[in-house]
């Protein structure tokens, strides 16, 4: 039987034009949309291409599950303004305050907790980094390394639910949000622990003080202050796992609960709501625009048989599942350096998931691996949003922070390798909850 020959022109047009648009600084959503339009134009007249692109854009937003995104984004912004980060940092001091270089460890733990609640790495980098920075300056912590620790640990919350990117992956891959959320806990903790190991191994070399923290308030008060914030995790995850409500309904509950906490802590006033709502609408519009244009790109790829082309290339590269898995991870690590997580998940899940399932990988395990990979990417130049936010908050220069990030990146890749090599780490919680996929 002769080998099937695929046309490489659509692949070159799609990814080549996307790369050019990104290099010239076009907004990501528009770059994706125009790349899809140009690729569709290879097979259809320009007027029909425009109609098809628009239809797919609108069709991609016609999904009830997407309602969870604006609610979780709104909840995250309420948490960011509602004094929750400050209370979680105090609680983190109970856990990491006795370790040498304690403020760096506290930064990591606080990022894991706040990031999981807010569902945003950049919000976590800004909120936690903004509060930890003055404390670290006072104790003479090296600013560049402290920034690197904040940047490297802020994406851990993207794996620990509730997570917007896991919701996106669930929608694209049609996997269960419930089991995907459960699968993210242990890998998210591993990501945070990798950074803490980095603080232990490299902190002294970079000038981190070996001091520990003495809390200014009682342990009891610290725990009581943090409990209402931490209780949100139990409400959301308990409700989803217990089948009481869906992820979409949980997102609305998160908004109400965050609003109540913000007013109870007296950190949010009625006059602040207009600003928080507007910020949430802007972020939601950007995310939904990327989802819509990514749907157009997915249709363009399917129409041009690009997934089959890429699958064929990867599978012909090697028939060894381990080599294929390494190649997929390398592709994700490279993609993550120049593309934000949401469009990367929307574009590459339909391409890579069939390859992963072909070599026997569970879709939930693949999703966690993908998010772990791309979480590393948002900390790297040239497009790393967490990197730029972290540097901006601390006032550090990019050239000073990146060399300090490199050893932490290497440890994160070790953590990624552990998660990929041992699927049971990811899958034991979902299986405990009844998953039998």
C-alpha positions as a Python dict, from the first residue, in 0.01 Angstrom:
ca = {
    (1, 'X'): (0, 0, 0),
    (2, 'X'): (162, 334, -102),
    (3, 'X'): (229, 601, 159),
    (4, 'X'): (-27, 878, 177),
    (5, 'X'): (117, 1208, 57),
    (6, 'X'): (6, 1518, 246),
    (7, 'X'): (18, 1872, 113),
    (8, 'X'): (262, 2070, 328),
    (9, 'X'): (147, 2410, 197),
    (10, 'X'): (-141, 2451, 449),
    (11, 'X'): (97, 2367, 735),
    (12, 'X'): (347, 2627, 614),
    (13, 'X'): (72, 2884, 560),
    (14, 'X'): (-93, 2829, 898),
    (15, 'X'): (209, 2821, 1126),
    (16, 'X'): (428, 3044, 910),
    (17, 'X'): (173, 3326, 896),
    (18, 'X'): (98, 3284, 1268),
    (19, 'X'): (467, 3318, 1351),
    (20, 'X'): (503, 3628, 1131),
    (21, 'X'): (196, 3793, 1285),
    (22, 'X'): (325, 3725, 1636),
    (23, 'X'): (671, 3858, 1552),
    (24, 'X'): (532, 4187, 1419),
    (25, 'X'): (335, 4231, 1741),
    (26, 'X'): (-20, 4157, 1627),
    (27, 'X'): (-252, 4063, 1920),
    (28, 'X'): (-260, 3685, 1961),
    (29, 'X'): (-634, 3648, 1895),
    (30, 'X'): (-613, 3842, 1567),
    (31, 'X'): (-296, 3656, 1465),
    (32, 'X'): (-476, 3325, 1509),
    (33, 'X'): (-785, 3446, 1321),
    (34, 'X'): (-598, 3586, 1023),
    (35, 'X'): (-379, 3272, 1002),
    (36, 'X'): (-695, 3061, 989),
    (37, 'X'): (-845, 3288, 722),
    (38, 'X'): (-535, 3265, 501),
    (39, 'X'): (-525, 2885, 535),
    (40, 'X'): (-895, 2849, 448),
    (41, 'X'): (-836, 3083, 151),
    (42, 'X'): (-609, 2817, -2),
    (43, 'X'): (-916, 2601, -72),
    (44, 'X'): (-1205, 2849, -90),
    (45, 'X'): (-1276, 3191, -250),
    (46, 'X'): (-1206, 3489, -25),
    (47, 'X'): (-1575, 3568, 39),
    (48, 'X'): (-1656, 3211, 139),
    (49, 'X'): (-1335, 3195, 346),
    (50, 'X'): (-1447, 3500, 545),
    (51, 'X'): (-1794, 3350, 601),
    (52, 'X'): (-1649, 3014, 712),
    (53, 'X'): (-1403, 3182, 949),
    (54, 'X'): (-1680, 3390, 1107),
    (55, 'X'): (-1914, 3092, 1140),
    (56, 'X'): (-1649, 2886, 1315),
    (57, 'X'): (-1557, 3180, 1540),
    (58, 'X'): (-1917, 3217, 1661),
    (59, 'X'): (-1971, 2842, 1676),
    (60, 'X'): (-1668, 2801, 1900),
    (61, 'X'): (-1832, 3026, 2159),
    (62, 'X'): (-2165, 2841, 2147),
    (63, 'X'): (-2083, 2618, 2445),
    (64, 'X'): (-2254, 2629, 2784),
    (65, 'X'): (-1936, 2516, 2961),
    (66, 'X'): (-1763, 2840, 2860),
    (67, 'X'): (-1982, 3027, 3111),
    (68, 'X'): (-1745, 2903, 3382),
    (69, 'X'): (-1462, 3117, 3245),
    (70, 'X'): (-1605, 3469, 3302),
    (71, 'X'): (-1728, 3368, 3648),
    (72, 'X'): (-1391, 3225, 3755),
    (73, 'X'): (-1213, 3529, 3608),
    (74, 'X'): (-1446, 3759, 3805),
    (75, 'X'): (-1393, 3551, 4119),
    (76, 'X'): (-1015, 3572, 4072),
    (77, 'X'): (-1026, 3950, 4043),
    (78, 'X'): (-1244, 3971, 4356),
    (79, 'X'): (-990, 3757, 4543),
    (80, 'X'): (-706, 3973, 4416),
    (81, 'X'): (-873, 4282, 4563),
    (82, 'X'): (-1034, 4119, 4864),
    (83, 'X'): (-741, 4071, 5102),
    (84, 'X'): (-730, 3694, 5049),
    (85, 'X'): (-363, 3691, 4938),
    (86, 'X'): (-251, 3863, 5258),
    (87, 'X'): (-422, 3604, 5479),
    (88, 'X'): (-292, 3313, 5274),
    (89, 'X'): (63, 3446, 5303),
    (90, 'X'): (29, 3454, 5682),
    (91, 'X'): (-98, 3097, 5671),
    (92, 'X'): (190, 2996, 5442),
    (93, 'X'): (431, 3131, 5704),
    (94, 'X'): (305, 2861, 5940),
    (95, 'X'): (403, 2593, 5688),
    (96, 'X'): (728, 2729, 5543),
    (97, 'X'): (838, 2979, 5805),
    (98, 'X'): (1076, 2740, 5980),
    (99, 'X'): (1273, 2651, 5667),
    (100, 'X'): (1603, 2831, 5587),
    (101, 'X'): (1535, 3109, 5338),
    (102, 'X'): (1183, 3105, 5475),
    (103, 'X'): (1037, 3400, 5283),
    (104, 'X'): (1115, 3232, 4950),
    (105, 'X'): (946, 2910, 5064),
    (106, 'X'): (649, 3111, 5190),
    (107, 'X'): (628, 3279, 4849),
    (108, 'X'): (603, 2940, 4679),
    (109, 'X'): (339, 2803, 4918),
    (110, 'X'): (132, 3123, 4898),
    (111, 'X'): (147, 3111, 4516),
    (112, 'X'): (22, 2751, 4520),
    (113, 'X'): (-274, 2844, 4742),
    (114, 'X'): (-366, 3178, 4589),
    (115, 'X'): (-308, 3058, 4234),
    (116, 'X'): (-540, 2764, 4288),
    (117, 'X'): (-813, 2996, 4419),
    (118, 'X'): (-776, 3270, 4159),
    (119, 'X'): (-701, 3040, 3865),
    (120, 'X'): (-449, 3289, 3727),
    (121, 'X'): (-69, 3270, 3736),
    (122, 'X'): (-27, 3640, 3661),
    (123, 'X'): (-275, 3742, 3932),
    (124, 'X'): (-84, 3523, 4176),
    (125, 'X'): (253, 3667, 4070),
    (126, 'X'): (119, 4020, 4115),
    (127, 'X'): (-73, 3971, 4440),
    (128, 'X'): (171, 3745, 4625),
    (129, 'X'): (483, 3905, 4476),
    (130, 'X'): (354, 4253, 4562),
    (131, 'X'): (306, 4157, 4927),
    (132, 'X'): (620, 3945, 4963),
    (133, 'X'): (854, 4193, 4792),
    (134, 'X'): (871, 4453, 5073),
    (135, 'X'): (915, 4179, 5334),
    (136, 'X'): (1202, 4027, 5136),
    (137, 'X'): (1363, 4367, 5081),
    (138, 'X'): (1350, 4434, 5454),
    (139, 'X'): (1527, 4104, 5528),
    (140, 'X'): (1791, 4167, 5256),
    (141, 'X'): (1681, 3889, 5023),
    (142, 'X'): (1839, 3916, 4675),
    (143, 'X'): (1572, 4081, 4461),
    (144, 'X'): (1649, 3897, 4136),
    (145, 'X'): (1642, 3549, 4289),
    (146, 'X'): (1330, 3630, 4493),
    (147, 'X'): (1162, 3744, 4170),
    (148, 'X'): (1272, 3422, 3999),
    (149, 'X'): (1116, 3215, 4279),
    (150, 'X'): (790, 3410, 4256),
    (151, 'X'): (778, 3374, 3875),
    (152, 'X'): (866, 3002, 3871),
    (153, 'X'): (608, 2911, 4137),
    (154, 'X'): (309, 3124, 4032),
    (155, 'X'): (193, 2876, 3759),
    (156, 'X'): (157, 2592, 4015),
    (157, 'X'): (-196, 2713, 4083),
    (158, 'X'): (-289, 2645, 3720),
    (159, 'X'): (-265, 2273, 3793),
    (160, 'X'): (-431, 2290, 4135),
    (161, 'X'): (-807, 2337, 4079),
    (162, 'X'): (-1019, 2526, 4009),
    (163, 'X'): (-823, 2617, 3697),
    (164, 'X'): (-942, 2803, 3388),
    (165, 'X'): (-693, 2630, 3159),
    (166, 'X'): (-805, 2285, 3278),
    (167, 'X'): (-1164, 2386, 3198),
    (168, 'X'): (-1051, 2487, 2848),
    (169, 'X'): (-872, 2157, 2797),
    (170, 'X'): (-1178, 1967, 2919),
    (171, 'X'): (-1398, 2150, 2666),
    (172, 'X'): (-1162, 2085, 2374),
    (173, 'X'): (-1087, 1723, 2462),
    (174, 'X'): (-1437, 1636, 2596),
    (175, 'X'): (-1284, 1491, 2913),
    (176, 'X'): (-1444, 1521, 3255),
    (177, 'X'): (-1369, 1848, 3439),
    (178, 'X'): (-1431, 1669, 3767),
    (179, 'X'): (-1160, 1406, 3713),
    (180, 'X'): (-927, 1655, 3546),
    (181, 'X'): (-946, 1880, 3852),
    (182, 'X'): (-865, 1587, 4081),
    (183, 'X'): (-572, 1486, 3860),
    (184, 'X'): (-409, 1828, 3891),
    (185, 'X'): (-353, 1830, 4267),
    (186, 'X'): (-40, 1614, 4299),
    (187, 'X'): (139, 1748, 3985),
    (188, 'X'): (66, 2104, 4104),
    (189, 'X'): (219, 2027, 4443),
    (190, 'X'): (518, 1866, 4268),
    (191, 'X'): (568, 2185, 4066),
    (192, 'X'): (574, 2392, 4385),
    (193, 'X'): (807, 2146, 4561),
    (194, 'X'): (1051, 2163, 4268),
    (195, 'X'): (1087, 2539, 4321),
    (196, 'X'): (1128, 2490, 4697),
    (197, 'X'): (1404, 2236, 4628),
    (198, 'X'): (1564, 2502, 4407),
    (199, 'X'): (1554, 2752, 4694),
    (200, 'X'): (1721, 2493, 4919),
    (201, 'X'): (1990, 2399, 4662),
    (202, 'X'): (2069, 2741, 4513),
    (203, 'X'): (1950, 2992, 4772),
    (204, 'X'): (2278, 3016, 4960),
    (205, 'X'): (2473, 3060, 4633),
    (206, 'X'): (2250, 3350, 4532),
    (207, 'X'): (2265, 3517, 4874),
    (208, 'X'): (1936, 3411, 5035),
    (209, 'X'): (1952, 3458, 5416),
    (210, 'X'): (1922, 3140, 5622),
    (211, 'X'): (1681, 3305, 5868),
    (212, 'X'): (1339, 3178, 5970),
    (213, 'X'): (1016, 3366, 6043),
    (214, 'X'): (860, 3454, 6374),
    (215, 'X'): (489, 3525, 6336),
    (216, 'X'): (361, 3855, 6474),
    (217, 'X'): (23, 3701, 6559),
    (218, 'X'): (-84, 3376, 6723),
    (219, 'X'): (-105, 3051, 6531),
    (220, 'X'): (-474, 3027, 6617),
    (221, 'X'): (-555, 3373, 6474),
    (222, 'X'): (-353, 3300, 6159),
    (223, 'X'): (-544, 2977, 6097),
    (224, 'X'): (-883, 3134, 6171),
    (225, 'X'): (-807, 3425, 5934),
    (226, 'X'): (-712, 3189, 5650),
    (227, 'X'): (-986, 2927, 5697),
    (228, 'X'): (-1266, 3119, 5518),
    (229, 'X'): (-1043, 3157, 5210),
    (230, 'X'): (-929, 2795, 5214),
    (231, 'X'): (-1286, 2680, 5269),
    (232, 'X'): (-1366, 2794, 4915),
    (233, 'X'): (-1161, 2501, 4780),
    (234, 'X'): (-1370, 2255, 4982),
    (235, 'X'): (-1696, 2416, 4868),
    (236, 'X'): (-1602, 2417, 4498),
    (237, 'X'): (-1424, 2082, 4476),
    (238, 'X'): (-1659, 1909, 4722),
    (239, 'X'): (-1958, 2025, 4521),
    (240, 'X'): (-1812, 1923, 4185),
    (241, 'X'): (-1676, 1584, 4296),
    (242, 'X'): (-1991, 1511, 4498),
    (243, 'X'): (-2212, 1586, 4199),
    (244, 'X'): (-2394, 1866, 4381),
    (245, 'X'): (-2323, 2118, 4106),
    (246, 'X'): (-2132, 2147, 3779),
    (247, 'X'): (-1808, 2339, 3721),
    (248, 'X'): (-2012, 2622, 3566),
    (249, 'X'): (-2238, 2645, 3870),
    (250, 'X'): (-1932, 2623, 4096),
    (251, 'X'): (-1783, 2926, 3922),
    (252, 'X'): (-2092, 3133, 4006),
    (253, 'X'): (-2073, 3015, 4368),
    (254, 'X'): (-1706, 3119, 4374),
    (255, 'X'): (-1806, 3472, 4270),
    (256, 'X'): (-2066, 3502, 4546),
    (257, 'X'): (-1832, 3358, 4809),
    (258, 'X'): (-1541, 3584, 4702),
    (259, 'X'): (-1770, 3887, 4715),
    (260, 'X'): (-1889, 3798, 5065),
    (261, 'X'): (-1529, 3749, 5185),
    (262, 'X'): (-1416, 4079, 5029),
    (263, 'X'): (-1688, 4273, 5212),
    (264, 'X'): (-1636, 4074, 5533),
    (265, 'X'): (-1263, 4152, 5530),
    (266, 'X'): (-1351, 4517, 5452),
    (267, 'X'): (-1104, 4510, 5162),
    (268, 'X'): (-1369, 4564, 4891),
    (269, 'X'): (-1608, 4858, 4887),
    (270, 'X'): (-1909, 4912, 4663),
    (271, 'X'): (-1720, 5178, 4466),
    (272, 'X'): (-1451, 4918, 4381),
    (273, 'X'): (-1696, 4686, 4207),
    (274, 'X'): (-1713, 4894, 3888),
    (275, 'X'): (-1335, 4867, 3839),
    (276, 'X'): (-1331, 4493, 3919),
    (277, 'X'): (-1621, 4421, 3682),
    (278, 'X'): (-1464, 4621, 3398),
    (279, 'X'): (-1128, 4445, 3444),
    (280, 'X'): (-1303, 4108, 3443),
    (281, 'X'): (-1500, 4193, 3127),
    (282, 'X'): (-1182, 4297, 2945),
    (283, 'X'): (-998, 3977, 3041),
    (284, 'X'): (-1301, 3765, 2954),
    (285, 'X'): (-1335, 3934, 2614),
    (286, 'X'): (-970, 3862, 2535),
    (287, 'X'): (-999, 3496, 2638),
    (288, 'X'): (-1326, 3441, 2449),
    (289, 'X'): (-1187, 3612, 2139),
    (290, 'X'): (-892, 3371, 2148),
    (291, 'X'): (-1130, 3076, 2192),
    (292, 'X'): (-1339, 3189, 1893),
    (293, 'X'): (-1046, 3246, 1659),
    (294, 'X'): (-883, 2922, 1779),
    (295, 'X'): (-1201, 2739, 1680),
    (296, 'X'): (-1163, 2886, 1331),
    (297, 'X'): (-803, 2771, 1325),
    (298, 'X'): (-902, 2421, 1439),
    (299, 'X'): (-1154, 2399, 1154),
    (300, 'X'): (-892, 2526, 907),
    (301, 'X'): (-650, 2259, 1030),
    (302, 'X'): (-910, 1983, 1003),
    (303, 'X'): (-1017, 2097, 654),
    (304, 'X'): (-655, 2099, 536),
    (305, 'X'): (-586, 1764, 707),
    (306, 'X'): (-308, 1926, 910),
    (307, 'X'): (-360, 1706, 1221),
    (308, 'X'): (-307, 1397, 1004),
    (309, 'X'): (2, 1557, 849),
    (310, 'X'): (157, 1633, 1190),
    (311, 'X'): (51, 1297, 1335),
    (312, 'X'): (209, 1122, 1039),
    (313, 'X'): (531, 1321, 1085),
    (314, 'X'): (554, 1242, 1457),
    (315, 'X'): (469, 873, 1417),
    (316, 'X'): (710, 833, 1125),
    (317, 'X'): (985, 1001, 1328),
    (318, 'X'): (986, 699, 1559),
    (319, 'X'): (766, 405, 1652),
    (320, 'X'): (896, 407, 2009),
    (321, 'X'): (629, 549, 2246),
    (322, 'X'): (896, 696, 2476),
    (323, 'X'): (1063, 884, 2189),
    (324, 'X'): (724, 1009, 2069),
    (325, 'X'): (638, 1127, 2420),
    (326, 'X'): (971, 1310, 2450),
    (327, 'X'): (912, 1474, 2111),
    (328, 'X'): (562, 1590, 2214),
    (329, 'X'): (701, 1738, 2535),
    (330, 'X'): (977, 1920, 2348),
    (331, 'X'): (719, 2064, 2108),
    (332, 'X'): (508, 2189, 2401),
    (333, 'X'): (809, 2342, 2576),
    (334, 'X'): (899, 2532, 2258),
    (335, 'X'): (536, 2634, 2189),
    (336, 'X'): (502, 2762, 2545),
    (337, 'X'): (786, 3009, 2499),
    (338, 'X'): (605, 3208, 2229),
    (339, 'X'): (233, 3133, 2276),
    (340, 'X'): (3, 3194, 2571),
    (341, 'X'): (-159, 2892, 2736),
    (342, 'X'): (-520, 2935, 2622),
    (343, 'X'): (-455, 2946, 2245),
    (344, 'X'): (-187, 2677, 2276),
    (345, 'X'): (-435, 2441, 2442),
    (346, 'X'): (-708, 2522, 2190),
    (347, 'X'): (-481, 2475, 1889),
    (348, 'X'): (-257, 2183, 1986),
    (349, 'X'): (-495, 1961, 2182),
    (350, 'X'): (-677, 1841, 1865),
    (351, 'X'): (-339, 1772, 1703),
    (352, 'X'): (-148, 1600, 1983),
    (353, 'X'): (-421, 1424, 2182),
    (354, 'X'): (-490, 1161, 1910),
    (355, 'X'): (-116, 1084, 1898),
    (356, 'X'): (-103, 1050, 2276),
    (357, 'X'): (-404, 818, 2288),
    (358, 'X'): (-257, 615, 2001),
    (359, 'X'): (51, 537, 2214),
    (360, 'X'): (-172, 447, 2510),
    (361, 'X'): (-175, 769, 2713),
    (362, 'X'): (-488, 859, 2906),
    (363, 'X'): (-646, 1191, 2794),
    (364, 'X'): (-653, 1320, 3154),
    (365, 'X'): (-285, 1239, 3206),
    (366, 'X'): (-207, 1404, 2872),
    (367, 'X'): (-398, 1719, 2974),
    (368, 'X'): (-203, 1753, 3298),
    (369, 'X'): (124, 1696, 3111),
    (370, 'X'): (29, 1962, 2856),
    (371, 'X'): (-63, 2222, 3119),
    (372, 'X'): (256, 2147, 3318),
    (373, 'X'): (460, 2203, 2999),
    (374, 'X'): (288, 2526, 2907),
    (375, 'X'): (309, 2650, 3267),
    (376, 'X'): (685, 2645, 3232),
    (377, 'X'): (649, 2836, 2905),
    (378, 'X'): (466, 3134, 3058),
    (379, 'X'): (774, 3197, 3272),
    (380, 'X'): (1009, 3219, 2973),
    (381, 'X'): (1084, 3492, 2719),
    (382, 'X'): (982, 3615, 2469),
    (383, 'X'): (609, 3593, 2550),
    (384, 'X'): (617, 3480, 2915),
    (385, 'X'): (340, 3681, 3080),
    (386, 'X'): (427, 3561, 3431),
    (387, 'X'): (791, 3660, 3373),
    (388, 'X'): (706, 4018, 3279),
    (389, 'X'): (447, 4059, 3555),
    (390, 'X'): (688, 3920, 3815),
    (391, 'X'): (969, 4150, 3705),
    (392, 'X'): (735, 4449, 3696),
    (393, 'X'): (606, 4384, 4048),
    (394, 'X'): (954, 4346, 4198),
    (395, 'X'): (1122, 4616, 3991),
    (396, 'X'): (1386, 4367, 3872),
    (397, 'X'): (1548, 4373, 3529),
    (398, 'X'): (1480, 4087, 3292),
    (399, 'X'): (1852, 4027, 3236),
    (400, 'X'): (1907, 3985, 3609),
    (401, 'X'): (1615, 3748, 3668),
    (402, 'X'): (1648, 3505, 3375),
    (403, 'X'): (1989, 3361, 3482),
    (404, 'X'): (1842, 3292, 3827),
    (405, 'X'): (1541, 3125, 3664),
    (406, 'X'): (1745, 2874, 3462),
    (407, 'X'): (1827, 2633, 3751),
    (408, 'X'): (1464, 2652, 3864),
    (409, 'X'): (1351, 2570, 3508),
    (410, 'X'): (1574, 2262, 3507),
    (411, 'X'): (1415, 2141, 3831),
    (412, 'X'): (1066, 2206, 3690),
    (413, 'X'): (1157, 1991, 3388),
    (414, 'X'): (1268, 1717, 3630),
    (415, 'X'): (927, 1746, 3798),
    (416, 'X'): (758, 1729, 3457),
    (417, 'X'): (958, 1416, 3372),
    (418, 'X'): (842, 1251, 3696),
    (419, 'X'): (477, 1335, 3621),
    (420, 'X'): (509, 1200, 3264),
    (421, 'X'): (704, 885, 3356),
    (422, 'X'): (476, 781, 3642),
    (423, 'X'): (111, 817, 3532),
    (424, 'X'): (-12, 685, 3869),
    (425, 'X'): (100, 1012, 4031),
    (426, 'X'): (-159, 1194, 3822),
    (427, 'X'): (-426, 927, 3797),
    (428, 'X'): (-459, 788, 4150),
    (429, 'X'): (-698, 1058, 4276),
    (430, 'X'): (-932, 1035, 3972),
    (431, 'X'): (-933, 655, 4002),
    (432, 'X'): (-1004, 685, 4373),
    (433, 'X'): (-1308, 893, 4278),
    (434, 'X'): (-1431, 628, 4033),
    (435, 'X'): (-1262, 717, 3704),
    (436, 'X'): (-1214, 409, 3489),
    (437, 'X'): (-1119, 562, 3153),
}
